[in-house]
Amino acid sequence: MPLPPLRGHDPTRHRLAAAWRSGRLPGTILLTGPAGVGKQRTALWLAQLIQCDGTELEPCGSCIGCRQVLTLQHPDVHWLVPIPRPKTGDADRQVDEAEEALAAVMEERRARPLYGAPDGMASHGVASARVLQRAASLTPVGRGPKIFIVGDAERLVPQESSPEAANALLKLLEEPPADTLLVLTTADAGRLLPTIRSRAVPIRLGRLADDEVSGFLREEIRPALPEPEIEARVRRAEGAIGAALEAGDEAAREGAARALLEAVLAGPGPRLERALRQQPWSARGEFSAVLDAVADTLGEAARGALGERLRRPVPAGLLGCEPRALFQALDRVAEAREAAAGNVNPQLLLAVLGDDLAELL
Ligand SMILES: [Zn+2]
């Protein structure tokens, strides 16, 4: 599926397009602004404009360059996103592993272009810096420059163990090859390495108007959302489409957590097995987020069991549980959360957790 169209940010688009058409586009750009406001999407829009056969201030949307960027398949457009820490210790194999992880994320985004925020543990490590260097050293395939988009650039941690990789990356930022455009994006410019910040031209993206967010939700989300849900999401989004999408993911995670706990309360059997195979558990990066939703639900039930007023609904069966059992269950979820950050198969982890919880609750 192609990326959904970029919404809003018209003055910035105009400014970037005019700079590109007149040959004045800086080699390194830093897009800043609130989370979910469309910084990486704006970077991809710029990449599309640059690779487009047209000469207008907006990409045509139908030439081959446009279509390749919109389907994340352009050979000269490289989109780097935070990925989990490599599992192997060998430096060369780490680079291969990072390339594979990035390719897997892109595969997922081609299938599901409305993506959420990256996992809290993911980063741009030394291996990602090397992937970038490797690609930057190649000649562009097409006539345009090679374009590197680095999302959540504050997670760039090249100095961790290899000053050599950090130095090479900084050199790349300092003297980008003539045929290279680097677009970094961050919601938190203060956490960016100062050496990187000082080498990029900053451009700030503001929040969108509410009708731009609601228009996006109405036109891009299928099956269509009911109107009250759209209104609720727009209120929570505060002008950031990403936040409006996250609100939907939150609801899906809470639903998966509730279904798991209800199945656990019903005891082992096909219902529990079905709950364990639910989609939200299997998506990359979602596993720990759903575990957090399970922990939230158990915590809320514990509040209820201690006589506090509930702030959101929990499965009725949980309210009859002893507070001690609920706290033990919370410990088990925390253990699983920790194991999930390591090299453990999530499905296996979930099966064990389901059994543990069934015993406790
Ligand atoms: Zn085009």
Residues whose N, C-alpha, C, O or C-beta is under 5 A from the ligand:
A	BS01	ZN	C52 D53 G54 P59 C60 G61 S62 C63 C66
